[in-house]
Amino acid sequence: MPLFSSKNPRLGVDISSTAVKVLLLEKHRNGYRPVGFAIEPISPGAVQDKTITDTDVVAGALSRALSRSRAKTKHIVMAVPTSASVSRVLNISNPGNEFELEEQVRMESDQYIPFPIDEVSLDFEPLHPEAGSKQKKKQSNEDSSIQVIMAATRTTNVEARVAVAEAAGLSVDVMDVESFAIQNAFTEIIAPTLTAEDRAQPVALLDVGANTTTINVFSGDDIIYSKEHPFGGKQLTNEISMYYGLSPEEAEEKKRNDTLPDDYHRKVLQPFIDNMAMQVERFIQYFYSETNRGTIGLILLGGGTANTPGVIERINNETGIQTRSANPFVAIGQGSRISAELLANHGSSMLVACGLALRSFDQ
């Protein structure tokens, strides 16, 4: 299946270590609006370190999410983890015809892929193909070159996700990469809501998952830095579990239902928020030490933890950088069947699903 093409509306499906998230978008006036939306928890251990270990459990969660979303389509877009993929922009000289170009891309890609090429699912897409075609015509008697973006992952990563979809009675039309999906959500939906002043400096978008936080730094619409760090919202669940002597499952349920003792905010939550702010400051410092690409002027915080009361303000104070929620649904219309409260409370955790759902509208 292609990594880079889709023509019809498709359901975006994001499988994380704690939940399956599904989203269906439709074109609305000059933008988009959600018409199918659901988040379904996954039993602990079914996905470990972004690897699916129990197909039946994950497929069951996907089926329940599909039912709750009330989306009618059986065609979906999924993504492999960024940490399990390799992507590069390649410069291909004298690309020749379609088959010669594919062969050159495979040969160029081999030096960047850390596993045997026969164990790899690989796809690519020319960047600015029209410009490349015009240049080729002008220079028919000279050397010509084009740039392509290549993405590759172990075939087992693709097969595991396809197996989940098929077990749920669904068909995977496109397999994307999580970082590409986040970039899609940023450029198509979030970026147009930012002012010229907001975008005058690099923008850091952080997606705080259960176990990891991914930071993507944008200059314009391009990702100039991307890194995954071992910190996530599950740490809060673990701290609740230890402090109150609860099982992880009990701790997660009480946290989700806001039924913890009165001292929870002071004894457990506030220390976690303080630690999270310090971690974000550390992630920003990594960016500065590893690149020379300017000073970050805006932090956008995504992931379920972004809705924790006080966390945005605490990160703002710790880093000295303006910080906001990265909720894509703030900028788009509300579907008639989806409550505003649901979008407000969970929108920031839907960045990957949103980017995948947007693949339906690729030209």
KAVENSUL-V487162 format. One record per residue. N is the residue number from 1. RES is the residue in one letter. OMEGA is omega as a letter, one per 30 degrees, with the letter a starting at -180 (999 if undefined). BURIAL is # if it has 24 or more other C-alpha atoms within 12 Angstrom, else .. D_CENTER is the distance of its C-alpha to the mean C-alpha in Angstrom with 2 decimals. Layout:
n={N & N}
res={RES & RES}
omega={OMEGA & OMEGA}
burial={BURIAL & BURIAL}
d_center={D_CENTER & D_CENTER}
//
This chain:
n={1 & 2 & 3 & 4 & 5 & 6 & 7 & 8 & 9 & 10 & 11 & 12 & 13 & 14 & 15 & 16 & 17 & 18 & 19 & 20 & 21 & 22 & 23 & 24 & 25 & 26 & 27 & 28 & 29 & 30 & 31 & 32 & 33 & 34 & 35 & 36 & 37 & 38 & 39 & 40 & 41 & 42 & 43 & 44 & 45 & 46 & 47 & 48 & 49 & 50 & 51 & 52 & 53 & 54 & 55 & 56 & 57 & 58 & 59 & 60 & 61 & 62 & 63 & 64 & 65 & 66 & 67 & 68 & 69 & 70 & 71 & 72 & 73 & 74 & 75 & 76 & 77 & 78 & 79 & 80 & 81 & 82 & 83 & 84 & 85 & 86 & 87 & 88 & 89 & 90 & 91 & 92 & 93 & 94 & 95 & 96 & 97 & 98 & 99 & 100 & 101 & 102 & 103 & 104 & 105 & 106 & 107 & 108 & 109 & 110 & 111 & 112 & 113 & 114 & 115 & 116 & 117 & 118 & 119 & 120 & 121 & 122 & 123 & 124 & 125 & 126 & 127 & 128 & 129 & 130 & 131 & 132 & 133 & 134 & 135 & 136 & 137 & 138 & 139 & 140 & 141 & 142 & 143 & 144 & 145 & 146 & 147 & 148 & 149 & 150 & 151 & 152 & 153 & 154 & 155 & 156 & 157 & 158 & 159 & 160 & 161 & 162 & 163 & 164 & 165 & 166 & 167 & 168 & 169 & 170 & 171 & 172 & 173 & 174 & 175 & 176 & 177 & 178 & 179 & 180 & 181 & 182 & 183 & 184 & 185 & 186 & 187 & 188 & 189 & 190 & 191 & 192 & 193 & 194 & 195 & 196 & 197 & 198 & 199 & 200 & 201 & 202 & 203 & 204 & 205 & 206 & 207 & 208 & 209 & 210 & 211 & 212 & 213 & 214 & 215 & 216 & 217 & 218 & 219 & 220 & 221 & 222 & 223 & 224 & 225 & 226 & 227 & 228 & 229 & 230 & 231 & 232 & 233 & 234 & 235 & 236 & 237 & 238 & 239 & 240 & 241 & 242 & 243 & 244 & 245 & 246 & 247 & 248 & 249 & 250 & 251 & 252 & 253 & 254 & 255 & 256 & 257 & 258 & 259 & 260 & 261 & 262 & 263 & 264 & 265 & 266 & 267 & 268 & 269 & 270 & 271 & 272 & 273 & 274 & 275 & 276 & 277 & 278 & 279 & 280 & 281 & 282 & 283 & 284 & 285 & 286 & 287 & 288 & 289 & 290 & 291 & 292 & 293 & 294 & 295 & 296 & 297 & 298 & 299 & 300 & 301 & 302 & 303 & 304 & 305 & 306 & 307 & 308 & 309 & 310 & 311 & 312 & 313 & 314 & 315 & 316 & 317 & 318 & 319 & 320 & 321 & 322 & 323 & 324 & 325 & 326 & 327 & 328 & 329 & 330 & 331 & 332 & 333 & 334 & 335 & 336 & 337 & 338 & 339 & 340 & 341 & 342 & 343 & 344 & 345 & 346 & 347 & 348 & 349 & 350 & 351 & 352 & 353 & 354 & 355 & 356 & 357 & 358 & 359 & 360 & 361 & 362 & 363}
res={M & P & L & F & S & S & K & N & P & R & L & G & V & D & I & S & S & T & A & V & K & V & L & L & L & E & K & H & R & N & G & Y & R & P & V & G & F & A & I & E & P & I & S & P & G & A & V & Q & D & K & T & I & T & D & T & D & V & V & A & G & A & L & S & R & A & L & S & R & S & R & A & K & T & K & H & I & V & M & A & V & P & T & S & A & S & V & S & R & V & L & N & I & S & N & P & G & N & E & F & E & L & E & E & Q & V & R & M & E & S & D & Q & Y & I & P & F & P & I & D & E & V & S & L & D & F & E & P & L & H & P & E & A & G & S & K & Q & K & K & K & Q & S & N & E & D & S & S & I & Q & V & I & M & A & A & T & R & T & T & N & V & E & A & R & V & A & V & A & E & A & A & G & L & S & V & D & V & M & D & V & E & S & F & A & I & Q & N & A & F & T & E & I & I & A & P & T & L & T & A & E & D & R & A & Q & P & V & A & L & L & D & V & G & A & N & T & T & T & I & N & V & F & S & G & D & D & I & I & Y & S & K & E & H & P & F & G & G & K & Q & L & T & N & E & I & S & M & Y & Y & G & L & S & P & E & E & A & E & E & K & K & R & N & D & T & L & P & D & D & Y & H & R & K & V & L & Q & P & F & I & D & N & M & A & M & Q & V & E & R & F & I & Q & Y & F & Y & S & E & T & N & R & G & T & I & G & L & I & L & L & G & G & G & T & A & N & T & P & G & V & I & E & R & I & N & N & E & T & G & I & Q & T & R & S & A & N & P & F & V & A & I & G & Q & G & S & R & I & S & A & E & L & L & A & N & H & G & S & S & M & L & V & A & C & G & L & A & L & R & S & F & D & Q}
omega={a & l & a & a & l & a & a & l & a & l & l & a & l & l & l & a & a & a & l & a & a & a & l & l & l & l & a & a & a & a & a & l & a & l & l & a & l & l & a & l & l & l & a & l & a & l & a & a & l & l & l & a & l & a & a & a & a & l & l & l & l & l & l & l & l & a & a & a & a & l & a & a & l & a & a & l & l & l & l & l & l & a & a & a & l & l & a & l & a & l & a & l & l & a & l & a & a & a & l & l & a & l & l & l & l & l & l & a & a & a & a & a & a & l & a & a & l & l & a & l & a & l & a & l & l & l & a & a & a & l & l & a & l & a & a & l & a & a & a & l & a & l & l & l & l & l & l & l & a & l & a & l & l & a & l & l & l & a & a & l & l & l & l & a & a & l & l & l & a & a & l & a & a & l & a & l & a & a & l & l & l & l & l & l & a & a & a & a & a & a & a & l & a & l & l & l & l & a & l & l & l & l & l & l & a & l & a & l & a & a & a & l & l & l & l & l & a & l & a & l & a & l & l & l & l & l & l & a & a & l & l & a & l & l & l & l & l & a & l & a & a & a & a & l & a & l & l & l & l & a & a & a & a & l & a & a & l & l & l & a & a & a & a & a & a & a & a & a & a & l & l & l & l & l & a & l & l & l & l & l & l & l & l & l & l & l & a & a & a & a & l & a & l & a & a & a & a & l & l & a & l & a & a & a & l & a & l & a & l & a & l & a & a & l & l & a & a & a & a & a & l & a & l & l & l & l & a & a & l & a & a & a & l & l & a & a & a & a & l & l & l & l & a & a & a & a & a & l & a & a & a & l & l & l & l & l & l & l & l & a & l & l & 999}
burial={. & # & # & # & # & # & . & # & # & # & # & # & # & # & # & # & # & # & # & # & # & # & # & # & # & # & . & . & . & . & . & # & # & # & # & # & # & # & # & # & # & # & # & # & . & # & # & . & . & # & # & # & # & # & # & . & # & # & # & # & # & # & # & # & # & # & . & . & # & . & # & . & # & # & # & # & # & # & # & # & # & # & # & # & # & # & # & # & . & # & # & # & . & # & # & . & . & . & . & . & # & # & . & # & # & # & . & # & # & # & . & # & # & . & . & . & . & . & . & # & # & # & # & # & # & # & . & . & . & . & . & # & . & . & . & . & . & . & . & . & . & . & . & . & # & # & # & # & # & # & # & # & # & # & # & . & # & # & # & # & # & # & # & # & # & # & . & # & . & # & # & # & # & # & # & # & # & # & # & # & # & # & # & # & # & # & # & # & # & # & # & . & . & # & . & . & . & # & # & . & # & # & # & # & # & # & # & # & # & # & # & # & # & # & # & # & # & # & # & . & # & . & # & # & # & # & # & # & # & . & # & # & # & # & # & # & # & # & # & # & # & . & . & . & . & . & . & # & . & . & # & # & . & . & # & . & . & . & . & # & . & . & . & # & . & . & . & # & # & . & . & # & # & # & . & # & # & . & # & # & # & . & # & # & . & . & # & . & . & . & . & . & . & . & # & # & # & # & # & # & # & # & # & # & # & # & # & # & . & # & # & # & # & # & # & # & . & # & # & . & # & # & # & # & # & # & # & # & # & # & # & # & # & # & # & . & . & # & . & . & . & # & # & # & # & # & # & # & # & # & # & # & # & # & # & # & # & # & # & # & # & . & .}
d_center={19.53 & 18.04 & 14.71 & 15.49 & 17.57 & 17.92 & 20.69 & 20.74 & 18.80 & 16.47 & 14.69 & 10.89 & 10.59 & 7.97 & 10.13 & 9.90 & 13.17 & 14.59 & 13.66 & 12.88 & 11.30 & 12.59 & 12.88 & 15.46 & 16.11 & 19.40 & 20.90 & 22.92 & 25.36 & 23.56 & 20.05 & 18.12 & 18.47 & 17.06 & 19.67 & 18.13 & 16.11 & 16.23 & 14.95 & 17.07 & 17.59 & 17.97 & 21.12 & 20.88 & 20.92 & 19.62 & 16.39 & 17.20 & 15.22 & 12.52 & 15.56 & 16.91 & 20.50 & 21.83 & 21.17 & 23.47 & 21.99 & 18.40 & 19.98 & 22.03 & 19.18 & 17.54 & 21.01 & 21.50 & 18.25 & 19.31 & 22.75 & 21.76 & 19.63 & 22.79 & 20.96 & 23.53 & 21.65 & 21.49 & 19.22 & 15.49 & 12.42 & 10.44 & 8.28 & 9.61 & 8.34 & 8.42 & 11.49 & 13.12 & 13.06 & 15.10 & 14.80 & 17.66 & 19.50 & 22.91 & 26.20 & 28.29 & 31.99 & 34.13 & 31.46 & 34.15 & 33.41 & 30.30 & 31.33 & 32.37 & 29.08 & 27.17 & 29.58 & 29.23 & 25.42 & 25.82 & 28.49 & 26.61 & 23.46 & 25.59 & 26.03 & 22.32 & 21.57 & 22.76 & 23.83 & 26.34 & 25.52 & 26.92 & 24.25 & 21.41 & 19.53 & 19.25 & 18.77 & 19.14 & 19.63 & 22.16 & 21.25 & 23.65 & 25.57 & 28.24 & 29.13 & 29.36 & 31.63 & 33.87 & 34.19 & 35.11 & 37.79 & 39.24 & 39.45 & 40.64 & 43.17 & 40.96 & 37.98 & 34.70 & 31.09 & 27.62 & 24.16 & 21.52 & 17.91 & 17.78 & 15.16 & 16.49 & 16.00 & 18.67 & 19.83 & 19.88 & 16.08 & 16.18 & 19.35 & 18.18 & 15.52 & 18.12 & 20.68 & 18.82 & 18.49 & 22.13 & 23.35 & 22.01 & 23.79 & 20.88 & 20.42 & 17.35 & 17.80 & 14.82 & 12.74 & 9.78 & 7.79 & 4.13 & 5.31 & 7.16 & 5.08 & 4.17 & 7.77 & 8.93 & 8.32 & 9.97 & 12.74 & 13.63 & 13.66 & 13.46 & 15.43 & 18.36 & 19.04 & 19.56 & 23.09 & 24.42 & 25.21 & 21.66 & 20.57 & 23.72 & 22.12 & 18.75 & 15.99 & 13.85 & 10.51 & 9.95 & 7.42 & 10.24 & 9.91 & 13.19 & 14.13 & 12.01 & 10.80 & 8.71 & 10.48 & 10.01 & 13.35 & 14.15 & 17.68 & 18.13 & 15.30 & 14.92 & 12.85 & 15.88 & 14.59 & 11.74 & 12.52 & 11.70 & 14.39 & 16.00 & 15.98 & 14.59 & 15.95 & 17.83 & 20.22 & 21.53 & 22.21 & 24.07 & 26.08 & 27.06 & 28.10 & 30.26 & 31.79 & 32.87 & 33.52 & 31.11 & 29.24 & 25.45 & 25.31 & 27.85 & 26.14 & 22.81 & 24.81 & 26.96 & 24.11 & 22.41 & 25.86 & 27.05 & 30.19 & 30.53 & 33.81 & 34.78 & 34.32 & 30.63 & 29.41 & 31.91 & 31.96 & 28.39 & 25.84 & 27.16 & 27.31 & 23.67 & 22.73 & 24.98 & 23.41 & 19.85 & 21.18 & 22.87 & 19.84 & 17.92 & 21.13 & 21.19 & 17.69 & 18.97 & 22.17 & 20.53 & 19.15 & 22.73 & 24.41 & 22.38 & 22.37 & 24.77 & 22.55 & 23.81 & 23.45 & 20.41 & 21.57 & 18.80 & 16.17 & 13.51 & 12.56 & 9.69 & 9.70 & 12.85 & 15.04 & 14.76 & 17.31 & 19.80 & 22.96 & 23.86 & 20.76 & 19.96 & 23.65 & 23.96 & 21.23 & 22.87 & 26.20 & 25.20 & 23.56 & 25.71 & 22.73 & 22.06 & 19.13 & 17.59 & 15.08 & 11.83 & 12.62 & 12.09 & 15.00 & 17.45 & 17.76 & 18.20 & 20.94 & 21.20 & 21.92 & 25.37 & 24.41 & 21.65 & 22.90 & 22.09 & 22.10 & 19.35 & 17.07 & 18.19 & 17.75 & 14.40 & 12.64 & 10.84 & 9.17 & 7.97 & 5.43 & 3.16 & 6.91 & 8.21 & 6.95 & 8.24 & 11.26 & 12.04 & 12.79 & 15.89 & 17.39 & 17.26 & 20.77}
//
